[in-house]
């Protein structure tokens, strides 16, 4: 039996990267998928990819930093599929690469609005929907940067650290109500965003790879597999956990 057979899963930031990979993995594991993204072209392409493999998907255009959009995306899920059993809150935004004193206030605020407040808004509407559907699981996509910090990425690191704390709090509140809440903390992942960074900053790819003990970055599907596991009944006794999937960033010996 597939991990998510018969489930309805929602993925924010589903138009690219880890989010798109998670949509595809959810569908391959038997779930009907709600693809959420603020870019309709990207989100609809994910739907096309899911359907090309025989899956079923719905696209909802939404900006997770806007409460009305988040409320609407969950309502659309319930209206179309009749339930919500699992969710991956993946949508995020950074503030570019700059030392702490050089971060522009607007960039700082946007990063927190999407990457932290957006996760809280998703939880605000997803948790009651999951409870009404008989329970389930939520996985928030944090980052190893939220554990160890990251030079020149203060806003992103602060937001992801907040996601980890928020995850634990929601897990504590809903542990006896049939809902598990966990986080995944990736290291470097080969997404469009990091590819653009590598293209614009000379030597950045080699430097990034070298921070990983495995000496490679993850493919988005490798993180999606972790998300799907945490959403499945195979992880039925796991809640409030921040699962590190970082290719060994936190244990990198640097000398080998």
C-alpha positions in Angstrom: 0.0 0.0 0.0 1.2 3.5 -0.8 2.1 5.8 2.1 -0.7 8.3 1.5 -3.3 6.1 -0.1 -6.8 7.8 0.0 -5.5 11.0 1.6 -5.9 14.6 0.6 -2.7 16.6 0.8 -2.0 20.3 0.5 1.4 21.8 -0.4 2.2 25.5 -0.3 5.0 26.8 -2.6 4.0 23.9 -4.9 5.1 25.5 -8.1 8.8 24.7 -7.9 11.6 23.1 -6.0 10.8 21.1 -2.9 7.2 22.1 -3.1 6.7 20.7 -6.6 8.6 17.6 -5.7 6.4 17.1 -2.7 3.3 17.4 -4.8 4.6 14.7 -7.1 5.6 12.5 -4.2 2.3 12.9 -2.5 0.5 11.9 -5.7 2.8 8.9 -6.3 2.1 7.8 -2.7 -1.7 7.8 -3.4 -2.8 11.3 -2.3 -5.0 13.8 -4.1 -3.1 17.0 -4.1 -3.8 20.7 -3.7 -1.1 22.7 -5.3 -0.8 26.2 -3.8 1.4 28.9 -5.2 1.2 32.6 -5.8 2.4 32.1 -9.4 -0.4 30.5 -11.5 1.8 29.4 -14.4 4.1 27.5 -12.1 1.3 26.0 -10.0 -0.6 24.8 -13.1 2.5 23.2 -14.5 2.8 21.2 -11.3 -0.8 20.1 -11.7 -0.1 19.1 -15.3 2.9 17.0 -14.1 0.8 15.3 -11.4 -2.0 14.5 -13.9 0.5 13.3 -16.5 1.5 10.5 -14.0 -2.2 9.6 -13.4 -2.7 11.6 -10.2 -5.4 14.1 -9.3 -4.6 17.7 -8.4 -6.2 21.1 -7.8 -4.4 24.4 -8.2 -5.2 27.3 -5.8 -3.4 30.6 -6.3 -2.5 32.1 -2.9 0.0 34.3 -1.1 0.5 32.7 2.3 1.4 36.0 3.9 -2.3 37.1 3.3 -4.8 35.6 5.7 -7.7 35.9 3.3 -5.7 33.8 0.7 -4.9 31.2 3.2 -8.4 30.9 4.5 -9.6 30.6 0.8 -7.1 27.9 0.0 -8.2 25.7 2.8 -11.9 26.3 2.0 -11.2 25.4 -1.6 -9.6 22.2 -0.6 -12.5 21.2 1.5 -15.0 22.2 -1.1 -13.2 20.3 -3.9 -12.0 17.2 -2.1 -14.2 17.1 1.0 -11.3 16.7 3.5 -7.7 17.6 4.4 -5.5 14.9 5.9 -1.9 16.3 5.5 -0.2 19.5 4.6 3.4 20.6 3.8 3.9 24.3 4.5 6.8 25.0 2.1 6.4 28.5 0.8 9.2 30.8 1.9 11.0 34.0 1.0 14.5 35.3 1.9 15.9 38.8 2.2 18.8 38.3 -0.1 22.4 37.9 1.0 23.6 40.7 3.3 25.2 41.2 6.7 22.8 42.1 9.5 23.3 45.9 9.4 22.7 46.0 5.7 19.4 44.2 5.5 16.6 46.5 4.3 13.6 46.7 6.6 11.2 45.9 3.8 13.2 42.8 2.8 13.3 41.7 6.4 9.6 42.1 6.9 8.7 40.3 3.6 10.9 37.3 4.6 9.2 37.0 8.0 5.7 37.6 6.5 6.1 34.7 4.1 8.4 32.3 5.8 7.1 32.6 9.4 3.8 34.4 9.6 2.7 32.5 6.5 3.4 29.2 8.3 1.4 30.4 11.3 -1.5 31.4 9.0 -1.5 28.0 7.3 -1.6 26.3 10.7 -4.4 28.5 11.8 -6.7 27.2 9.1 -5.2 23.8 8.4 -5.4 22.5 12.0 -9.2 22.8 12.3 -9.6 21.4 8.8 -7.5 18.3 9.7 -9.3 17.8 13.0 -12.7 18.0 11.2 -11.4 15.4 8.7 -10.5 13.0 11.5 -6.9 14.0 12.1 -3.7 13.8 10.1 -0.3 15.4 9.9 1.4 18.7 9.0 5.1 19.1 8.0 6.6 22.6 8.0 9.6 23.1 5.9 12.2 24.8 8.0 16.0 24.7 7.4 19.2 23.7 8.9 19.9 27.5 8.9 17.2 27.8 11.5 19.2 25.6 13.8 22.8 26.8 13.3 22.3 30.3 11.8 23.7 31.4 8.4 26.0 34.2 7.7 24.4 36.9 5.5 21.0 35.2 5.8 19.7 36.6 9.1 16.1 37.1 8.1 15.8 33.6 6.5 17.6 32.0 9.5 15.5 33.8 12.0 12.3 32.9 10.2 13.2 29.2 9.9 14.2 29.1 13.6 10.8 30.5 14.4 9.2 27.8 12.2 10.9 25.2 14.4 9.6 26.7 17.6 6.1 27.2 16.1 6.1 23.5 15.0 6.8 22.3 18.5 4.1 24.5 20.0 1.5 23.4 17.5 2.5 19.8 18.1 2.1 20.2 21.9 -1.4 21.7 21.5 -2.7 19.1 19.1 -0.9 15.9 20.2 -4.1 14.6 21.9 -6.4 15.7 19.1 -5.2 13.3 16.4 -2.8 15.7 14.6 0.9 15.4 14.4 3.0 18.5 13.5 6.7 18.1 12.5 9.3 20.0 10.6 12.0 19.0 8.1 15.3 21.0 8.1 17.0 20.6 4.7 20.6 21.6 3.9 21.4 22.8 0.4 18.9 21.6 -2.2 19.3 21.9 -6.0 16.4 24.3 -6.7 16.0 27.1 -9.2 16.7 29.7 -6.5 20.1 28.2 -5.6 21.0 27.7 -9.2 20.5 31.4 -9.8 22.7 32.1 -6.8 25.4 29.9 -8.1 25.3 31.6 -11.5 25.6 35.1 -10.0 28.2 34.5 -7.3 31.5 33.1 -8.4 32.7 30.1 -6.5 29.5 29.8 -4.5 28.6 26.3 -5.7 31.9 24.7 -4.7 31.7 26.5 -1.3 28.2 25.4 -0.7 28.9 21.8 -1.6 31.9 21.8 0.7 29.7 22.6 3.7 28.0 19.2 3.4 29.8 16.1 4.8 28.4 14.2 1.8 30.0 16.7 -0.5 26.8 17.1 -2.5 23.5 18.9 -2.4 20.1 17.2 -2.2 17.7 16.7 -5.0 14.2 18.2 -4.2 12.7 14.7 -4.3 15.0 13.6 -1.4 13.4 16.2 0.9 9.9 15.4 -0.5 10.4 11.7 0.6 11.1 12.9 4.2 8.0 15.1 4.1 5.8 12.2 2.8 7.1 9.8 5.5 6.4 12.3 8.3 2.9 12.8 6.8 2.2 9.1 6.7 1.1 6.6 9.3 4.6 5.2 9.2 5.5 8.1 11.5 2.5 7.7 13.7 4.5 8.2 17.0 6.5 11.2 15.7 5.4 14.7 16.6 7.1 18.0 17.5 10.2 16.7 15.8 12.6 18.8 13.5 14.0 16.1 11.2 17.4 17.2 9.8 18.0 16.2 6.2 21.1 18.2 5.5 23.6 15.9 3.9 25.8 16.2 7.0 26.0 20.0 7.3 25.8 19.8 11.1 28.4 17.0 11.3 30.7 18.2 8.5 34.3 17.4 9.6 35.8 19.8 7.1 39.1 17.9 7.3 38.0 14.9 5.2 
